[in-house]
Amino acid sequence: DSLTLSLSSNGVGIFGYIDSAHILNLTAGTANNVKGKAFVGGFVGDKIGNGTARIERCGHEGKVTGSAENAAAFVGCVHSGSLAISYCYNSGRISGNRESAIFCGWMGGSNSSISYCYNSGTLTAGAEGSNYLYRSLPTITNVYDSSGRQNTIRFTLAQRKNGALAWMLNGNTPDGPFRQNIDNEQAADD
């Protein structure tokens, strides 16, 4: 289904503001459209407080638009505390002003991380220099990008379609959250 949020305020997302939270198994589909001013995220607008927020096994396929700074697929901005994004993907479109990025516009604290995730989506405007996927210095582990930007591993469309990307994201084992049906006599998996 779809969700449209169109506000002229800051802190816009499915969850506008969070502190300590665990967002698990949520997909924002292609029809989702989130618009706001600053600190706009497909899932969370603004992470506040000193706790740790985790986003795990989530997918962003929709559109996020920020008219000011810090627009991103998962979290617009982490003002304090830390954020861990794991086993997630973005295939959506992000459009924002300065300090915007694919995963998170500003990752905040030194304990933030992105692990076992991939991006095949786009960012229009907003990137500052090479900060296309994230800003700040999170720990990056096994993160894939269709162009191999910002300390990530480049993957191809063929690897996504033939299951190799899912295999790599699962640590080269059949166990893990990424699944793909290959040669199931149905339409090709995308």
Salt bridges, closest charged atoms under 4 A:
ASP19 OD1 - LYS47 NZ 3.32
ASP46 OD1 - HIS79 ND1 2.68
GLU56 OE1 - HIS22 NE2 2.84
GLU69 OE1 - ARG98 NH2 3.72
GLU99 OE2 - ARG98 NH1 2.85
GLU99 OE1 - ARG135 NH1 3.79
GLU128 OE1 - ARG135 NE 3.88
ASP145 OD2 - ARG149 NE 2.97
